[in-house]
Amino acid sequence: MDIIEPIAAFADNYIWCLRHGDGQAVVVDPGDARPVLEYLRAQGLSLAAILATHHHPDHVGGIPELLEHYQVPVYGPAHEDIPGRTLALEDGQSYQIPGLAEPLWVLEVPGHTAGHVALYQPGEPGVLFSGDTLFSVGCGRLFEGTAAQMQHSLSRLRTLPDNTLLYCGHEYTMANCRFALHVEPANRALHAWMAEVERRRAAGLPSLPAILGTEKQVNPFLRWDEPQLMEQLRFRTGQDLSDPVAVFAAVRSWKDQS
């Protein structure tokens, strides 16, 4: 299994670095080149490839500078404009990335952006790089897609095995937990995860990776078929919401207004 470590960037971004002991590294969503270059130098690593989940500058802005130092392939979503892209990632396809032990599978997950992809590496446990589609206890804003697209995208991710480790693009977990407690104040699993996040952050550690099985218990954006959540929305909206897209849209609207 590849070793996965975070490289902090900007106020709350994570650039994920994967390596498996041969001195080569792969980075996911390098919005800023400087912390990547510093990390590689400090660890004595050479860059083997760059992966991008979507086109937002805080995820791809560092690619041109990295390519000035390393002539490596750039893998990015087929339906977005990714700087320096050499190979377009297509939905449902697997790719053997230089520097990685196991191939990555591509899942097209539009909603946050029109061509956003998630990258999944099966295993025990599996690994999911979700970019800004799925956060721990949250999901991305709908900048280019619809609620129906995002709910469908999240439903694809929700079918992955419970032991999948979730690596997303931002350290938003504590704020997301606070919002989720308004949606499901009696959710015991959510209270337990929030306490664990508080412990990690107080120790100076990332809240990530999260475990997908836990997310299915605590993330309101994955719980569109949970009766207690739907009841809470009924009190808030005065409507009986049962359609998964309508439930998801109501939670997303609530979060946008909070």
C-alpha positions in Angstrom: 0.0 0.0 0.0 1.2 3.5 -0.8 2.1 5.8 2.1 -0.2 8.9 2.0 0.8 12.1 3.7 -0.7 15.6 3.7 1.0 18.7 2.5 -0.7 21.8 3.9 -1.4 24.7 1.5 -3.2 28.0 1.7 -5.5 28.4 4.7 -7.0 24.9 4.7 -6.1 22.9 1.6 -4.5 19.5 1.6 -2.2 18.4 -1.3 -2.0 14.6 -0.9 1.4 13.0 -1.5 1.6 9.2 -2.2 4.8 7.2 -2.2 5.8 3.5 -1.6 9.4 3.5 -0.8 11.2 3.8 -4.1 12.0 7.5 -3.7 9.2 8.6 -6.1 6.1 10.5 -5.2 2.8 11.4 -6.7 0.8 14.5 -5.6 -2.9 15.1 -5.8 -4.4 18.6 -6.4 -1.3 20.7 -6.0 -2.7 24.2 -5.8 0.6 25.6 -4.7 4.0 24.4 -5.9 6.1 25.8 -3.1 5.0 23.5 -0.2 5.3 20.5 -2.6 8.8 21.4 -3.6 9.8 21.9 0.0 8.3 18.6 1.0 10.0 16.7 -1.8 13.3 18.2 -1.0 13.0 17.5 2.7 12.0 13.9 2.2 14.6 13.2 -0.5 11.8 12.4 -3.1 11.5 12.9 -6.8 8.1 13.7 -8.4 6.7 11.0 -10.7 3.3 12.2 -11.6 0.6 14.9 -10.8 -3.1 14.1 -10.4 -6.0 16.6 -10.4 -9.6 16.2 -9.5 -11.0 19.4 -10.8 -10.0 22.7 -12.4 -10.2 25.2 -9.4 -7.0 27.2 -9.0 -6.5 26.1 -5.4 -6.2 22.6 -6.7 -4.2 23.0 -9.9 -2.5 26.4 -9.6 0.9 24.9 -8.7 1.1 22.6 -11.7 3.0 24.9 -14.1 5.7 25.6 -11.6 6.1 22.0 -10.7 6.5 21.2 -14.4 9.4 23.6 -14.5 11.2 21.4 -12.0 10.0 17.9 -13.0 9.0 16.7 -16.5 6.2 14.4 -15.4 2.8 13.3 -16.7 -0.3 15.3 -15.5 -3.5 13.3 -15.1 -6.8 15.3 -15.0 -10.5 15.1 -15.7 -11.3 14.7 -19.4 -14.0 17.4 -19.4 -12.1 20.2 -17.6 -9.3 22.5 -18.5 -6.3 21.3 -16.5 -2.9 23.1 -17.0 -0.3 20.8 -18.5 -2.6 17.8 -18.7 -1.0 15.0 -20.6 -3.7 12.3 -20.0 -7.4 12.8 -19.7 -9.1 10.7 -17.0 -12.3 9.0 -18.2 -15.1 7.8 -16.0 -14.9 4.1 -15.2 -11.4 3.6 -16.4 -8.4 2.5 -14.3 -4.9 4.0 -14.7 -1.5 2.7 -13.6 0.2 5.9 -12.4 4.0 6.1 -12.4 5.2 6.0 -8.8 2.2 4.1 -7.5 2.0 0.5 -6.5 -1.7 0.0 -7.5 -3.9 1.5 -10.2 -6.4 4.2 -9.6 -10.0 4.0 -10.8 -11.8 7.2 -12.0 -15.3 8.1 -11.0 -16.9 11.1 -12.6 -18.7 13.1 -9.9 -20.1 16.4 -11.3 -21.8 18.9 -9.1 -19.1 21.1 -7.5 -17.7 21.5 -11.0 -19.0 20.1 -14.3 -16.3 17.6 -14.9 -15.0 16.8 -11.4 -13.6 13.3 -10.8 -12.8 11.2 -7.7 -9.9 8.8 -7.7 -10.4 5.4 -6.0 -7.7 2.8 -5.2 -9.2 -0.5 -4.1 -7.6 -2.4 -1.3 -7.9 -3.4 2.3 -8.6 -0.6 3.0 -9.4 1.2 -0.2 -8.5 4.9 -0.7 -10.7 7.6 -2.1 -9.4 11.1 -3.2 -12.6 13.0 -3.4 -11.3 16.5 -4.1 -14.1 19.0 -3.3 -17.1 16.6 -4.0 -17.2 14.8 -0.6 -15.7 16.2 2.6 -15.8 14.7 6.0 -19.3 15.5 7.3 -19.8 17.8 4.2 -19.8 18.2 0.5 -18.8 20.8 -2.0 -20.9 23.8 -3.1 -22.8 23.5 -6.3 -20.8 26.0 -8.4 -21.3 24.4 -11.8 -23.8 21.5 -11.3 -27.2 20.8 -10.0 -28.5 19.2 -6.8 -29.5 16.2 -8.8 -26.0 15.8 -10.3 -24.4 16.1 -6.9 -26.7 13.7 -5.2 -26.1 11.2 -7.9 -22.3 11.7 -7.6 -22.5 11.2 -3.8 -24.6 8.1 -4.3 -21.8 6.6 -6.4 -19.3 7.3 -3.6 -21.7 6.0 -1.0 -21.6 2.6 -2.6 -17.9 2.2 -2.0 -16.8 -0.2 0.8 -17.3 1.1 4.4 -13.6 0.7 5.2 -12.6 3.1 2.4 -10.3 5.9 3.7 -11.5 9.3 2.6 -8.9 12.0 1.6 -10.6 15.2 0.6 -9.2 18.6 -0.4 -9.9 20.8 2.7 -9.7 20.8 6.4 -13.4 21.7 6.9 -14.3 18.9 9.3 -14.9 20.7 12.5 -17.1 23.4 10.9 -19.0 20.7 9.1 -19.6 18.8 12.4 -21.1 22.0 13.9 -23.5 22.4 11.1 -24.4 18.7 11.1 -25.3 18.9 14.7 -28.1 21.4 13.8 -29.4 18.8 11.3 -29.1 15.8 13.5 -28.6 16.9 17.1 -29.3 13.4 18.6 -26.8 11.6 16.3 -24.5 9.7 18.7 -22.1 8.7 16.0 -21.7 12.4 15.0 -21.0 13.4 18.6 -18.3 10.7 18.8 -16.7 11.7 15.5 -16.7 15.4 16.5 -14.9 14.5 19.8 -12.3 12.6 17.8 -11.8 15.5 15.4 -11.4 17.9 18.3 -8.7 15.5 19.8 -6.9 15.3 16.5 -6.9 19.0 15.8 -5.9 19.9 19.4 -2.9 17.6 18.8 -2.0 19.5 15.6 -3.1 16.6 13.4 -5.3 16.6 10.3 -8.9 15.3 10.8 -8.3 13.1 7.8 -8.4 10.5 6.6 -12.0 9.8 7.5 -13.6 6.4 7.2 -16.4 6.2 4.6 -18.5 3.9 6.9 -18.4 6.6 9.6 -19.3 9.2 7.0 -22.4 7.2 6.1 -23.5 7.6 9.8 -22.6 11.2 10.3 -22.5 13.2 7.1 -26.0 14.8 6.4 -25.2 15.0 2.7 -25.0 11.2 2.5 -28.1 10.6 4.6 -31.0 11.6 2.3 -32.9 8.4 3.3 -32.5 8.7 7.1 -36.0 9.2 8.7 -34.8 11.4 11.6 -33.0 13.7 9.1 -36.1 13.9 6.9 -38.2 14.7 10.0 -35.9 17.5 11.0 -36.2 18.9 7.5 -40.0 18.7 7.7 -40.0 20.9 10.8 -37.6 23.3 9.1 -39.3 23.6 5.7 -42.9 22.7 6.5 -42.7 20.1 3.7 -42.7 16.3 3.6 -39.5 15.6 1.7 -38.8 12.0 0.7 -37.2 12.2 -2.7 -33.5 11.8 -2.3 -32.6 14.8 -4.5 -35.1 17.0 -2.7 -33.7 16.0 0.7 -30.2 16.6 -0.4 -31.1 20.0 -1.9 -32.8 21.1 1.3 -29.7 20.2 3.4 -27.4 21.9 0.9 -29.6 25.0 0.9 -29.5 25.0 4.7 -25.7 24.8 4.8 -25.4 27.6 2.2 -27.5 29.9 4.4 -25.7 29.0 7.6 
